[in-house]
């Protein structure tokens, strides 16, 4: 990036700024590339005049500029070191990455200049101000584990994301499968041999078994990786599992796996029943994409609620959302992965989820029973309420 350094100071601070920009690189070793091509312009006593003359040559395309255009202008006035404020005019000011890189390049130089101004040796002061390195290890049920803070967060995030992904993929698959059978009139043949509830249950359980198998394969692969991480890391020339890399791999308690799979199944049945009801109400996939917004909102709300629980999984808010069926499949496994729940609270969360599932199945079953045989215009909310009342 071609940057003009407009130096309005009488000291050599502008020279050091130019040197810092010229030394900034991206990459390491032989692959390192320069970030800036700085050009310092002395402007003592005529700072604004020089800036005004450079602005018309900044941000131009190569074809529009008679000379190589500037990408930016860095302005250094006399009070820059005291105030800590520098001005930058450029075409890339909207790039957060570019601005962070520029600030990161100039900040150490500014700190060094201030230390020198008050008579402090910069090398000594910067060494004393070096940040601490906090080593974290999780304590669960009064026992110290090898699990770090990063691995705890990784495990909680992974469980929430797996459920979120499965609901979006397989829940939508249930919905589209119902629409396909309805549009092909296959459902009229099936309903002569099965009750609508049996059809919906078979659809949900069948797709759910497929998703559970896939999740089981992922979980099995993770367990194998976790149990053999020292050997696997050794193949890549990395220190054993007790090292910093090994501590990142989270350990899964068998009870945590049980809790995760239990709430995964309950959550999948809950949401899949809703997706099946939406599919029965629609004649095309396009209609279903519009009607599935409430389900999407519940899934996304449950996923993002997990992030609010990471800070304090034992708070009142965490306990309340664990009793709300649409959110509980995300909240309870995440809470349990951070701090195991008392057995009484866990059973209460399971009971609330089961009751919510029964209510959801009862409601969607009545909609599904009528919707699979209804064609033509898309039903309104009043029509759906009538189906629930009369089915």
N, C-alpha and C positions, 0 to 999 in steps of 0.2 A: 504494500500500500504506500503510495507516494504521499508523504505527509510533510507539510511545510511547518517548521518550528519558528514561530515569530517571537523572537527574544527581545523583550522590552526591559530586561534587567541589566544593571551595570556590572553584575558579578559573572562568574563563570558557570552559574547554575544551568543556563540554557545549553552550554557546551556539554555538560554531563547528561542533560536530557536527551540531546541528540545522540550521544554515545549509547545510552541505555536503549533507545529505540533501535539503533543500528545493531545492537547485540541481541535483540529479542529474536528467538527462533521457535519454530514448531518442529517437533520430531527430535530424534536423538542420533548422535553419531554422524555417520556419513550421510544419513537421510535428512538431517536437519536443514530446514529452509528458513531464510530470513522472512520476517513478517513485515517490516517497514523499510522503506527507502527514504530516510529523513533528509530534509534540506533546511539548515538553519539560516534564518535571515535576521540580522541585527536591526532592531527597530527602536532604539532608545530615543525617546522624545517624539517619535512619530508612529507609535504602535497602531493606532486606529487607522491611520492613512495606509500603512502597509497591508493591514487586514482587508480594508475595503478594496485594495487593488488586486488582492489574491482571490477574493470570493468569486468574481466572474470566471476564473479559470478552474474552479473546483466543481467536481461532480459532473463534468461534461463527458460525453462519449468521445472515443478516439477520433471519430470522423468529424465531430463538431469542433474540436480543438485544433488550433494551428500548431500548438506545442503540446507535449504530453500533459494531460490534465492532472490536476491534483485530486487525490482522494479525500484529503482532509487538511484542516489547518489547526495546529495546536498553538494556543496563545498563552504566553507567559508574561505576566505583568510584574511590576516591582514588588507587590505584596503577596505574590503567590505562595512563597514559603511560609509566611506568617498566617495567612488565612487558610492555606491548604486547598485553594480553589484554582483550578485551571479551566480554561475554556477550550472547547473543541468544536469546530464546525466541519461537518463532513457529510458525505452521501450515505454513510453506513451507520449513522447514529441510531437507527432503528434496530440494529443488530445487537442484542444483549450480549452475545458471545464476543463480538469485537470490542464492545465497550468494557466488558470485564477484563479482557486481555490487556487493553490499554491501561486501565486502572491498576491492574496487577503489575504492569511493567513500571509504572511511574510511582506507585506507593512506596516501595523500598527506598527509592531515590529521595523522595520527599522526607521520609523519616530520618534518613542519614543526614540530610541537609539541616534539619532542625536540631539534631543532636550536636552537630558541629557548631551550630550557631550559639548554643549555650555552653560550649566547652566540654562536652561529653564525648569520649572516644566511641564512635559508632560500633566498632567491632565488639567491644566489651558490653555495651548496652544491649545490642541485638542478641548476643549470646545469653545474657541474663534473662531476656524477655522471651526466650524460646518456649513454645507451648508444651504443656505436659502431655504425656501419652497415658491415657486411662485404659487399663486392661480390665475387662468386664467378664464375669462368670456368673452363670445363673444358679440360684439356690432354689430348690423345689422340695417341699415337704421336709425341710430341715436338713437336706443333703446337698452338698456342693457338687455340681456337675461340670463337665468340660464344655458346656454350651455357652457361647459368647452372646453378647447383646445383639450382634449382627445376625447370628444364626437364629436367635429367638424371633427377631423381626422377619427374617426370611421365611421361617416356617409358618408364622401366622399369615403372612401375605400370600404365600403359596397356596395354603388351604382355601383362603377366601377366593383367590383367583381361579383355582381349579373348579370350585363350585359355580362361580360366575360363568366360566367358559362352558361348563357342561350344561347349565340351564339354557344358555343362549343357543348352543348347538343342538342339543337333543330335545329341548322344549319346542323349538321351532320345527324340528323334524316331526314331532308328534302332531303339531298343528297342520303342517303341509300334507302329512299322510292322511289326515282326516278329510282335508279339502279334496285331495286326489280321489279318495274312495267315494266321496259325495258327488263330485263332478262326473265320475265314470259310472255312476249309479250302481256301483258294487255294493254300497251300503244297503240298498234295498233288498239284495239277495241275502246278505248276512243277517239282516234284522228278522228274516223269516225263521232263522234257526237260533239266534241269540237275542237276549234282551239288550237294549241300548246300554245299560250299565255294564253288562259283561263285555260288550264290545269296547267301551271306553276303558275299562279296567285292563283288558288284554292289550290294548294299544299302549297304555301308560306303562304297564309292568314289562311288556316286551322291550320297548325302547329303553326303559330304565335298567333292565338287566344288561343290555348292551353297554350302556354308559358305565354301569357298575363294574363290568368286566374290564373296560378300558382303564378306569380309575384304579382297579385292582392291579393291573399290569404296571401302571405308573408307580403305585405304592410299593409293589414288590421290587421293582427296579431300584427305587430309592432305598429300601431296606438293605438290599444287596450292596449298593454303593456305600451306605453308611457303615455297614459292618465290615467292609473290606477297604475302607478309605485309605488306610496306611499303605496297603499293597498297591492300590491304584495310584496314589500320589508318588510312590516310589518309582513306578514305571515312567513318570514324567520328570524324575530327578528332583522331586520336592521332598522336604523333610517330612517326618511322620505326622500322624494325626494330632500329636500334641503340640505341633507348631502352629503358627498363626493361620496357615491355610486350612489345616485340619479342623481348627476350632470353628471355622465358618460353617462347616457341614453340620446341620442340626441333628440332634438325636430325637427319635420319636418313641415316646413311651407307649407300650402296648395298649394301655387304657385310652390314650389320646387317639390311637387309630380306631378303636371301637367307637369313641364319641364322634369322631369325624365321619365314619361310615354310617353311623346311625342317623345323624342329622343330615347327611348327604341324601340318604334314601328318603327320609321324611320330607326334606325340602324339595327333592326332585318330584315326588308324588304330588306335593302341594302345587307346585308351579305347573307341572305337566297336565294336571287336571284342568287348570285354568286355560292352558294353551289348547287342550282338546275342545273345550267349550267354545273358545274363540273360533277354532277351525270349523266347528259345526254350524256356526252362525254365518259363515261366509261362503260364497260361491267361487271366488278366485283368490289367489295368493295376494293380489294387489289390495283387495278389501281387507284381508287379514293383517297386512302390514300396517294398515291404519288403525285397526281395532286393538292391536296388541300393545299399544302405548301404555295402558295401565299396568300390564305385566312387566314391561320393560322398566317402568318407574320403580316398581317394587324391587326388582332384581338389582337395579343400580343403587337404590337406597340401602338395601341390605349389604351390598359390597362395600360401599363407602362408609357405612356405619362401623365396619371393622377397624378402619383407621382411627376413629374416635375412641375405640376401646384400647388401643395399644398403650396409651399414656396411663390409664388407670382402669384395669379390667375388673376391679372390685367396687367401682363407684355405683351410686344409685342409678345413674343413667344406664350403666352396663347391665344391671340387674333387671331394669324395666324392659330394655329392648330385647333381652333374652327371653322374655315372655310373650313377645309379639311374633306370631307365626311367620309372617313374610320375612322378618329380619333374623329370627332365631337360628336358622341354618347357617348363617354367616357368623353371627355373634358368639354363639356358644363354643364352637371349636376354636375360634381365635382366642377367646378368654381362657379356655382350658389349656391351650398351648403355652400361654404366658404364666398362668397361675392356676393349678388344678382347683376345681370347684368342690365345695362340700357335697357329699352324696345326696343330702336332702334337697339342696338347691338344684342340683343336676336333674334329679327325678322330677322336680316341679317344672323345670324347663321342658323336659321330655313330655310330661302330661299336657302342658299348654300347647306344645307343638302337635300332639296327637289330636287334641280337641279341635285345634284350628284346621287340621287336615280333614277330620270328619265333617266339619262344617263346609269346607271347600268342596269336598267330594259330593256332599248332598246338594249343594247349590249348583255346581257345574253339571252334575248328573241330570238334574231336571232340565237344564238348558240343552244339554247334549241330546236328551231323549226326543225333544221336539225339533231342535235345529237341524239334525241330520236328514230330516225328511222335508225341510222347508227350502223352496227354491224361489228365485225371482229377486225382488229388491232386498237390500240389506235390512235386517230388522232394526227398529229403533229401541231406545231404552224402555219405552212403554211396552213394546212387544215382548222384550226379554222378561220384564216383570210379570207380564201375563203368563208367559211360559212357566216361570217358577211357581206361580200360584196354582196353575191348572194341571201341570204335568203330573 
